[in-house]
Amino acid sequence: MSNVFVDSFVTTQRVIHSGILDITGLPCRPLVMWNSVLPDIFPWLSIFKTSGIVINVITSGSFLLVGTSMSALLSAPLRTSLAKSGVMLYIAEALVQLPVLLQIPWCLENWSYPASHTGFVTLFVQLPGSVLVITNGKQMPFHSRYFLASAAIACRYMALQLADTGGPGSWVLYTASAATCIFAITPRMAWQVIGDALAYIMKKLQKVALATMSVVYLVTNRVLPVLKQKLVAFLEHPYTRRVYQSVIRPVWTKTTPLVLPMATVASTYACGSAVCRSLSSGKFVTGIDSAATAVAEAFCMVGAGLASVVLVLHALYKLRSADHADPLRRKSFMSFLYVIARTMVTPWYLLKRAAYRFLWIAEPVLAHTGKFFNALTQLGLAHPFVMIPMVLLFNVGLLRLIYALDLSLPWPWPSASLSSKLTDPTVAIALIALTQLSAMCMVKWRLQRIKTIKIISAESHASGMTTEELMTLAATMANPRMCGSCFYGPVDARGCDNLRTHHHERSRGGRISNACPRCGWFASRLSQWPAWNDMVHTPAGLAVARQRCWGEVVLTLRAAAKATVVPYTVLRVALWLNLSPSISAWLALSYLVPWAYFNGRVLSMQEGSNPQPPRPYRGPAGGDDADCGAARRTPDLPPTSQAEALSNLLAATPAQVFLGSGDICSVCLETFPDTAAEIANTCTAEEASRKLASGEPPILALRCGHPLHTDCATSAVAAAGDRHVRCPLCREPVTTSGAAAARMFT
């Protein structure tokens, strides 16, 4: 019970590998029986008792070649008689395995036979398939109870042979064996009742498992928000609103942005201290567990450190009430973030590149192997007298050589010794490090997208053309499009709309690519490429792109920081309290697993729809203007109606309006008039909001302080439906009820 998760992984790996061995070694089973009955004749056949996957595959291919050659050599009646005679050997071998699979004690004491590893292939394929050949496939003499009993026998056999005694894997296999045995011995009329009872029990167990596997996540993400909502309702009461405005709100504004950054800094220090202790004591070289823990904690330390820098800087921007946070305009800071993120994801990219290289080599090898085997098959059909002796001589020579050199070693089970070397807390820390690695991949991709836009000059473009030249080029196209990631374009949208049909196809000039030639962004449909918009290549459009990228980086690292702070703290506290390793890891994973699930849903919703660049302002609400960054799906917020969202949006009063001379609307990219900037700088926030809303064009100051055209804001609400709307720049919810509620969900 000390390492439940590791033991479960070990059992799963053993079952999968053993099943592959049984499937590939099925044609060789009569030879195993031959060697067991007559061990002195052809002793080199003992290789098949402990053979690995490679030998099984070679021998199975040889059996297929010999069978194909003999089918061309013999007549149909003789071929049928010979096939039935051979099948009788498989039936006899399966019957010989039965005492071992049933684990009959007196048979095991007097008869030691190398049965299959799992029993499934023997009971579900070898025996029924052989009987099917004998009966010419006219009828299947096996009842469904036979397969239920076979499943019960195989699960019990695997629990005894493959799973560690008393481990969770053995309990799962024993439970499956008992359940199938109940169905095998009970009458069919009782199956419905038993099935409904088991389904009810499984449903209850599933609810209990989900609750127990997400207990920390439910407490931090479900219970605490409910308490916060109660507090918000109390603060918005007319009798407490004055106290909230004068006392609670200033303290809340100054302290809440620093809570998560400080916790992330503490996690960075804790991980760094653990790594330093491991290095100074030399513990990391004493075993796999210590080395894996040290490497995982080093990843967590670097990831939490980078998150600390970004979150602290973001908090300082909030505390200083800085206008339009745009730290990525400094090339040195963006390069610093990019280098750290790229360094962290280097192992993943090396592994991925090695996998691609392996597939690049394996693809032609497998293709030529298939062609070679097909040629041998054709040769066997044309010249069976040549193929049969050649295959037999090759296999006999290969097996005798392997037997003489003692190369036929049993296939190693790396996980068999893993349970004594790894512990559940190490697995939990490794999974935490994996979340940091995934977050760094997204940060690196977002920063790479900004770097590929080449924000060097307001009039420059990757092709060396000015904005006016690009506009002229786009005017010559019937349907100009642009990349949805780096805004590369204009691209003439002609031809087939399905871009996936010929993507990565080989041609004389290499591989065809329908992805963006600059950043690699790919959409399956040509219509999913956004319409060309020359505004994104202006300084204002590039500034908005940087600010959105910064908001996405902050959002990603904030989520990654929570995935480090909470589970790592829970894990260390549980170990400090001397709880068992499995309980400690379970407490950490009870936050990490639901976190990965819900954040994966958020990521799929954000990345599933292609990112749309800001579009020019065209007037009233509705239409394509609703497609903006503010209307992205935010599933972590409770649903709302459009009327309620619009009411909360228009009734909000920010603490400060961030509007300066030359600023633009982050949706339509139109410059605000200078009179609006003068109002924002000379009036109080409440008075400025009122004057800007009544101006021309009307401007709405969001709850966070960033301004938008009122038409653009209402378009975002209309596009969001029953979802809340976030600010396109800072990603703060702006349609929730009350400033405190908005900050709760930030």
KETORLUM-853837 format. One record per residue (C-alpha): x, y, z; residue in three letters. Coordinates in steps of 0.5 Angstrom, whole numbers, padded with zeros to 4 digits, always signed. Layout:
BEGIN
XYZala/...
This chain:
BEGIN
+0000+0000+0000met/+0006+0004+0000ser/+0006+0006-0007asn/+0000+0005-0010val/+0001+0009-0017phe/+0007+0006-0018val/+0005-0001-0017asp/-0001+0000-0022ser/+0003+0003-0027phe/+0008-0003-0026val/+0002-0008-0027thr/-0001-0004-0033thr/+0006-0005-0037gln/+0006-0012-0035arg/-0001-0014-0038val/+0000-0010-0044ile/+0007-0013-0046his/+0005-0020-0044ser/-0001-0019-0049gly/+0004-0017-0054ile/+0008-0023-0053leu/+0002-0028-0053asp/+0000-0025-0060ile/+0006-0025-0063thr/+0008-0032-0060gly/+0002-0035-0062leu/+0004-0039-0068pro/+0010-0042-0064cys/+0006-0045-0059arg/+0006-0052-0062pro/+0014-0052-0062leu/+0013-0050-0054val/+0009-0057-0053met/+0014-0061-0057trp/+0020-0058-0053asn/+0016-0060-0047ser/+0015-0067-0049val/+0021-0068-0052leu/+0026-0064-0049pro/+0032-0068-0052asp/+0030-0067-0059ile/+0032-0061-0062phe/+0034-0057-0055pro/+0034-0051-0059trp/+0027-0050-0059leu/+0027-0048-0052ser/+0028-0041-0054ile/+0021-0040-0055phe/+0019-0041-0048lys/+0023-0035-0046thr/+0023-0031-0053ser/+0022-0024-0054gly/+0018-0020-0059ile/+0023-0020-0065val/+0024-0027-0065ile/+0016-0028-0065asn/+0015-0024-0070val/+0021-0027-0075ile/+0018-0034-0073thr/+0011-0032-0074ser/+0013-0029-0081gly/+0016-0035-0083ser/+0010-0039-0081phe/+0006-0035-0086leu/+0011-0036-0092leu/+0011-0043-0091val/+0003-0044-0090gly/+0003-0040-0097thr/+0008-0044-0100ser/+0004-0050-0098met/-0002-0048-0101ser/+0000-0047-0108ala/+0004-0053-0107leu/-0002-0058-0105leu/-0009-0059-0108ser/-0015-0056-0104ala/-0018-0063-0101pro/-0011-0064-0099leu/-0009-0057-0096arg/-0016-0057-0092thr/-0014-0064-0089ser/-0007-0062-0087leu/-0010-0055-0084ala/-0014-0059-0080lys/-0009-0064-0078ser/-0004-0057-0076gly/-0010-0054-0072val/-0011-0060-0068met/-0004-0059-0065leu/-0006-0052-0063tyr/-0012-0055-0059ile/-0008-0060-0056ala/-0003-0055-0054glu/-0009-0050-0051ala/-0012-0056-0047leu/-0005-0057-0044val/-0005-0050-0042gln/-0011-0051-0038leu/-0008-0054-0032pro/-0003-0048-0031val/-0008-0043-0033leu/-0013-0046-0028leu/-0007-0046-0023gln/-0009-0053-0020ile/-0005-0055-0014pro/-0003-0062-0016trp/-0002-0061-0023cys/+0003-0055-0022leu/+0007-0060-0017glu/+0007-0065-0022asn/+0007-0062-0029trp/+0011-0055-0030ser/+0009-0053-0037tyr/+0011-0046-0040pro/+0004-0043-0041ala/+0002-0036-0044ser/+0003-0030-0040his/-0004-0028-0040thr/-0009-0033-0042gly/-0013-0029-0046phe/-0010-0031-0053val/-0010-0038-0051thr/-0018-0038-0049leu/-0020-0033-0053phe/-0017-0034-0060val/-0013-0040-0060gln/-0018-0045-0058leu/-0024-0042-0061pro/-0021-0041-0067gly/-0018-0048-0068ser/-0025-0051-0067val/-0028-0046-0072leu/-0023-0049-0077val/-0025-0056-0075ile/-0032-0054-0076thr/-0031-0051-0083asn/-0034-0044-0080gly/-0041-0047-0080lys/-0042-0046-0073gln/-0039-0043-0067met/-0040-0049-0061pro/-0038-0044-0056phe/-0043-0041-0051his/-0042-0034-0049ser/-0041-0037-0042arg/-0035-0040-0044tyr/-0032-0033-0046phe/-0034-0030-0039leu/-0031-0036-0035ala/-0025-0035-0040ser/-0025-0028-0038ala/-0025-0030-0030ala/-0020-0035-0031ile/-0015-0030-0035ala/-0016-0025-0030cys/-0015-0029-0024arg/-0008-0032-0028tyr/-0006-0025-0029met/-0007-0023-0022ala/-0003-0029-0019leu/+0003-0028-0025gln/+0003-0021-0027leu/+0001-0017-0021ala/+0005-0016-0014asp/+0001-0019-0008thr/-0003-0015-0005gly/-0002-0009-0009gly/-0008-0005-0013pro/-0007-0009-0019gly/-0008-0015-0016ser/-0014-0013-0013trp/-0017-0010-0020val/-0016-0016-0023leu/-0019-0021-0018tyr/-0025-0016-0018thr/-0026-0017-0025ala/-0025-0024-0025ser/-0030-0025-0019ala/-0035-0020-0023ala/-0034-0025-0030thr/-0035-0031-0026cys/-0042-0029-0023ile/-0044-0028-0030phe/-0042-0034-0032ala/-0045-0039-0027ile/-0052-0035-0026thr/-0058-0036-0030pro/-0059-0031-0036arg/-0065-0028-0033met/-0061-0026-0027ala/-0056-0022-0031trp/-0060-0016-0032gln/-0061-0015-0025val/-0054-0017-0023ile/-0052-0012-0029gly/-0056-0006-0026asp/-0054-0007-0019ala/-0046-0007-0021leu/-0048-0001-0026ala/-0051+0002-0019tyr/-0045+0000-0015ile/-0040+0003-0021met/-0044+0009-0021lys/-0043+0010-0014lys/-0036+0008-0014leu/-0034+0013-0019gln/-0037+0019-0016lys/-0033+0017-0009val/-0027+0016-0014ala/-0028+0023-0017leu/-0030+0026-0010ala/-0023+0023-0007thr/-0019+0024-0013met/-0021+0032-0013ser/-0022+0033-0006val/-0016+0039-0006val/-0018+0042-0012tyr/-0026+0042-0010leu/-0024+0045-0003val/-0019+0051-0007thr/-0024+0052-0013asn/-0031+0050-0011arg/-0031+0052-0003val/-0027+0058-0003leu/-0031+0061-0009pro/-0037+0060-0005val/-0035+0063+0001leu/-0032+0069-0003lys/-0039+0070-0006gln/-0042+0070+0000lys/-0037+0076+0002leu/-0038+0079-0004val/-0046+0079-0003ala/-0045+0082+0004phe/-0040+0088+0001leu/-0045+0090-0004glu/-0050+0091+0001his/-0052+0098+0002pro/-0050+0099+0009tyr/-0043+0096+0008thr/-0042+0099+0001arg/-0039+0105+0004arg/-0034+0101+0009val/-0032+0097+0003tyr/-0031+0103-0001gln/-0027+0107+0004ser/-0023+0101+0008val/-0024+0094+0005ile/-0023+0096-0003arg/-0016+0100-0002pro/-0013+0094+0002val/-0016+0089-0003trp/-0013+0093-0009thr/-0006+0093-0006lys/-0006+0086-0003thr/-0009+0081-0007thr/-0005+0082-0013pro/+0001+0080-0009leu/-0002+0073-0006val/+0000+0069-0012leu/+0007+0072-0013pro/+0009+0071-0006met/+0007+0064-0006ala/+0010+0062-0012thr/+0017+0066-0010val/+0016+0061-0003ala/+0015+0055-0008ser/+0021+0057-0012thr/+0025+0058-0005tyr/+0023+0051-0003ala/+0024+0047-0009cys/+0031+0051-0010gly/+0033+0049-0003ser/+0031+0041-0004ala/+0035+0041-0010val/+0041+0044-0006cys/+0040+0039-0001arg/+0040+0034-0006ser/+0046+0036-0009leu/+0050+0038-0003ser/+0049+0031+0000ser/+0050+0027-0006gly/+0043+0023-0005lys/+0041+0024-0013phe/+0047+0019-0015val/+0044+0014-0010thr/+0038+0012-0014gly/+0033+0013-0019ile/+0028+0016-0014asp/+0033+0021-0012ser/+0035+0023-0018ala/+0028+0023-0021ala/+0026+0027-0015thr/+0032+0032-0016ala/+0031+0033-0024val/+0023+0034-0023ala/+0024+0039-0017glu/+0029+0043-0021ala/+0024+0044-0027phe/+0019+0046-0022cys/+0024+0051-0019met/+0026+0054-0026val/+0018+0054-0028gly/+0016+0057-0021ala/+0022+0062-0022gly/+0020+0065-0029leu/+0012+0065-0026ala/+0014+0069-0020ser/+0018+0074-0025val/+0012+0075-0029val/+0007+0075-0024leu/+0011+0080-0019val/+0012+0085-0025leu/+0004+0084-0027his/+0002+0086-0020ala/+0007+0092-0020leu/+0003+0094-0026tyr/-0003+0093-0022lys/-0001+0097-0016leu/+0002+0103-0020arg/-0004+0103-0024ser/+0000+0103-0030ala/-0003+0105-0037asp/-0004+0099-0042his/+0002+0094-0039ala/+0006+0093-0045asp/+0013+0090-0042pro/+0014+0086-0048leu/+0016+0092-0052arg/+0023+0092-0049arg/+0026+0087-0053lys/+0031+0085-0047ser/+0025+0083-0043phe/+0022+0079-0048met/+0028+0075-0050ser/+0030+0074-0043phe/+0023+0070-0042leu/+0024+0067-0049tyr/+0031+0064-0047val/+0028+0061-0041ile/+0022+0058-0044ala/+0026+0055-0050arg/+0031+0052-0045thr/+0026+0049-0041met/+0022+0046-0047val/+0029+0044-0050thr/+0029+0036-0047pro/+0021+0036-0050trp/+0024+0038-0057tyr/+0030+0034-0057leu/+0025+0028-0055leu/+0020+0030-0060lys/+0026+0031-0066arg/+0028+0024-0064ala/+0022+0021-0065ala/+0021+0025-0071tyr/+0027+0022-0074arg/+0026+0015-0071phe/+0019+0015-0075leu/+0023+0018-0081trp/+0028+0012-0081ile/+0022+0007-0079ala/+0017+0009-0085glu/+0022+0007-0091pro/+0024+0001-0087val/+0017-0001-0086leu/+0015+0000-0093ala/+0021-0004-0096his/+0020-0009-0091thr/+0013-0010-0093gly/+0015-0010-0100lys/+0021-0015-0099phe/+0015-0020-0095phe/+0011-0019-0101asn/+0016-0021-0106ala/+0018-0027-0101leu/+0010-0029-0101thr/+0010-0028-0109gln/+0016-0032-0110leu/+0013-0038-0105gly/+0007-0038-0109leu/+0011-0039-0116ala/+0016-0043-0113his/+0014-0047-0107pro/+0020-0052-0107phe/+0025-0047-0107val/+0021-0042-0101met/+0020-0048-0096ile/+0027-0051-0096pro/+0030-0044-0096met/+0025-0041-0090val/+0026-0047-0086leu/+0034-0047-0086leu/+0034-0040-0085phe/+0030-0041-0078asn/+0034-0047-0076val/+0040-0044-0077gly/+0038-0037-0074leu/+0035-0041-0068leu/+0041-0045-0067arg/+0046-0039-0067leu/+0042-0036-0062ile/+0041-0042-0058tyr/+0049-0043-0058ala/+0051-0036-0056leu/+0045-0036-0051asp/+0042-0030-0054leu/+0035-0032-0053ser/+0034-0028-0046leu/+0027-0026-0043pro/+0024-0020-0045trp/+0026-0015-0039pro/+0021-0012-0035trp/+0024-0005-0034pro/+0018-0004-0029ser/+0019-0010-0025ala/+0024-0007-0021ser/+0021+0000-0022leu/+0017-0001-0016ser/+0023-0002-0011ser/+0026+0004-0014lys/+0021+0009-0015leu/+0016+0012-0010thr/+0009+0015-0011asp/+0011+0022-0009pro/+0017+0022-0014thr/+0011+0021-0019val/+0007+0027-0016ala/+0013+0031-0017ile/+0015+0029-0024ala/+0007+0030-0026leu/+0008+0037-0023ile/+0014+0038-0027ala/+0011+0036-0033leu/+0005+0041-0032thr/+0011+0047-0032gln/+0014+0044-0038leu/+0007+0044-0042ser/+0006+0051-0039ala/+0013+0053-0042met/+0011+0050-0049cys/+0005+0055-0049met/+0009+0061-0047val/+0015+0059-0052lys/+0010+0059-0057trp/+0006+0065-0056arg/+0013+0069-0055leu/+0015+0066-0062gln/+0009+0068-0065arg/+0010+0076-0063ile/+0018+0075-0065lys/+0016+0073-0072thr/+0011+0079-0073ile/+0018+0083-0073lys/+0016+0089-0069ile/+0022+0093-0071ile/+0019+0098-0075ser/+0012+0101-0076ala/+0012+0101-0083glu/+0016+0094-0084ser/+0014+0087-0086his/+0017+0081-0087ala/+0017+0081-0094ser/+0020+0088-0094gly/+0014+0092-0096met/+0011+0098-0093thr/+0004+0098-0091thr/+0002+0102-0097glu/+0005+0097-0102glu/+0001+0091-0098leu/-0005+0095-0099met/-0004+0095-0106thr/-0002+0088-0107leu/-0009+0086-0103ala/-0013+0090-0107ala/-0011+0086-0113thr/-0013+0080-0110met/-0021+0077-0110ala/-0021+0075-0103asn/-0014+0076-0099pro/-0013+0073-0093arg/-0008+0073-0087met/-0005+0068-0082cys/-0009+0068-0076gly/-0003+0067-0071ser/+0003+0072-0074cys/-0002+0076-0079phe/+0003+0074-0085tyr/+0000+0076-0091gly/-0004+0078-0096pro/-0005+0071-0099val/-0009+0070-0105asp/-0015+0065-0102ala/-0016+0061-0109arg/-0017+0053-0110gly/-0020+0048-0106cys/-0022+0050-0099asp/-0020+0044-0095asn/-0012+0045-0094leu/-0011+0038-0090arg/-0012+0034-0097thr/-0005+0035-0100his/-0002+0038-0093his/+0005+0034-0092his/+0004+0030-0099glu/+0011+0029-0102arg/+0012+0032-0109ser/+0018+0032-0113arg/+0020+0039-0110gly/+0019+0036-0103gly/+0013+0036-0098arg/+0007+0040-0099ile/+0006+0045-0094ser/-0001+0049-0093asn/+0001+0052-0086ala/+0004+0059-0085cys/+0011+0060-0088pro/+0013+0064-0083arg/+0010+0061-0076cys/+0007+0055-0078gly/+0000+0056-0076trp/-0005+0051-0080phe/-0012+0051-0081ala/-0016+0045-0084ser/-0020+0050-0088arg/-0018+0056-0092leu/-0024+0060-0090ser/-0021+0059-0083gln/-0016+0064-0085trp/-0018+0071-0083pro/-0020+0076-0088ala/-0014+0081-0089trp/-0013+0087-0085asn/-0008+0092-0086asp/-0009+0095-0079met/-0005+0090-0076val/+0001+0092-0079his/+0001+0099-0076thr/+0004+0101-0069pro/-0002+0101-0066ala/-0004+0094-0068gly/+0003+0091-0066leu/+0002+0094-0059ala/-0005+0091-0058val/-0002+0084-0061ala/+0004+0085-0056arg/-0001+0087-0050gln/-0005+0081-0052arg/+0001+0076-0052cys/+0003+0079-0045trp/-0004+0078-0042gly/-0004+0071-0045glu/+0003+0069-0042val/+0001+0072-0035val/-0006+0068-0036leu/-0002+0061-0037thr/+0004+0062-0032leu/-0002+0064-0027arg/-0005+0057-0028ala/+0002+0054-0028ala/+0004+0057-0021ala/-0003+0054-0018lys/-0001+0048-0021ala/+0006+0048-0017thr/+0004+0052-0011val/-0002+0048-0009val/+0000+0041-0010pro/+0007+0042-0008tyr/+0005+0045-0001thr/+0000+0039+0000val/+0006+0034-0002leu/+0011+0037+0003arg/+0006+0038+0009val/+0003+0031+0008ala/+0011+0028+0008leu/+0012+0033+0014trp/+0006+0030+0018leu/+0009+0023+0016asn/+0003+0020+0012leu/+0004+0015+0008ser/+0007+0016+0001pro/+0001+0014-0003ser/-0003+0018+0001ile/+0001+0024+0000ser/+0002+0023-0007ala/-0006+0022-0007trp/-0007+0029-0004leu/-0002+0032-0009ala/-0006+0029-0015leu/-0013+0031-0012ser/-0011+0038-0014tyr/-0007+0037-0020leu/-0011+0032-0024val/-0017+0036-0024pro/-0013+0042-0025trp/-0010+0039-0032ala/-0017+0037-0034tyr/-0021+0044-0033phe/-0015+0048-0036asn/-0014+0043-0042gly/-0022+0044-0043arg/-0020+0052-0043val/-0014+0051-0047leu/-0018+0047-0053ser/-0024+0052-0053met/-0019+0058-0053gln/-0014+0054-0059glu/-0020+0051-0062gly/-0023+0057-0065ser/-0017+0060-0069asn/-0015+0067-0066pro/-0018+0073-0070gln/-0014+0079-0071pro/-0017+0086-0069pro/-0022+0089-0074arg/-0023+0096-0076pro/-0029+0099-0073tyr/-0035+0099-0077arg/-0040+0102-0073gly/-0046+0099-0069pro/-0046+0093-0065ala/-0047+0086-0068gly/-0044+0082-0075gly/-0037+0081-0075asp/-0035+0086-0070asp/-0037+0082-0065ala/-0031+0077-0066asp/-0026+0080-0062cys/-0021+0078-0056gly/-0026+0080-0051ala/-0031+0075-0053ala/-0027+0069-0052arg/-0030+0063-0048arg/-0029+0063-0040thr/-0032+0057-0037pro/-0029+0058-0030asp/-0034+0064-0029leu/-0042+0062-0028pro/-0046+0063-0034pro/-0050+0070-0035thr/-0055+0073-0039ser/-0054+0078-0044gln/-0058+0083-0041ala/-0055+0082-0034glu/-0048+0082-0037ala/-0049+0089-0041leu/-0052+0092-0035ser/-0046+0090-0031asn/-0042+0092-0036leu/-0045+0099-0037leu/-0046+0100-0029ala/-0039+0099-0027ala/-0034+0105-0025thr/-0027+0104-0025pro/-0022+0106-0020ala/-0018+0110-0025gln/-0019+0110-0033val/-0013+0109-0037phe/-0013+0113-0043leu/-0008+0117-0046gly/-0006+0121-0052ser/-0006+0117-0058gly/-0009+0111-0055asp/-0013+0106-0059ile/-0019+0102-0058cys/-0016+0095-0057ser/-0022+0092-0061val/-0023+0096-0067cys/-0016+0100-0067leu/-0019+0106-0068glu/-0015+0112-0064thr/-0019+0115-0059phe/-0020+0123-0059pro/-0015+0128-0056asp/-0021+0130-0052thr/-0022+0124-0049ala/-0015+0123-0046ala/-0016+0130-0043glu/-0022+0128-0040ile/-0019+0122-0037ala/-0013+0126-0034asn/-0017+0132-0031thr/-0023+0129-0028cys/-0024+0123-0023thr/-0026+0116-0025ala/-0033+0117-0024glu/-0034+0123-0027glu/-0029+0121-0033ala/-0033+0115-0034ser/-0040+0119-0035arg/-0037+0124-0040lys/-0034+0119-0044leu/-0040+0115-0044ala/-0044+0121-0047ser/-0038+0123-0052gly/-0038+0122-0059glu/-0036+0117-0061pro/-0039+0114-0054pro/-0033+0111-0050ile/-0034+0106-0044leu/-0029+0105-0039ala/-0029+0098-0037leu/-0029+0096-0029arg/-0021+0094-0030cys/-0020+0102-0033gly/-0018+0100-0040his/-0023+0104-0045pro/-0027+0101-0051leu/-0032+0104-0056his/-0039+0103-0053thr/-0041+0099-0059asp/-0035+0095-0059cys/-0036+0093-0052ala/-0044+0091-0053thr/-0041+0087-0059ser/-0037+0083-0055ala/-0043+0082-0050val/-0047+0080-0056ala/-0042+0075-0059ala/-0041+0072-0052ala/-0048+0069-0051gly/-0049+0067-0044asp/-0041+0067-0042arg/-0038+0073-0039his/-0033+0078-0042val/-0026+0079-0041arg/-0022+0085-0042cys/-0018+0084-0049pro/-0012+0087-0045leu/-0011+0085-0038cys/-0016+0079-0039arg/-0020+0081-0032glu/-0028+0079-0032pro/-0032+0086-0034val/-0039+0083-0034thr/-0039+0080-0027thr/-0043+0084-0021ser/-0039+0088-0017gly/-0031+0090-0017ala/-0030+0085-0012ala/-0033+0079-0015ala/-0029+0081-0022ala/-0023+0080-0018arg/-0025+0074-0015met/-0025+0071-0021phe/-0019+0074-0024thr/
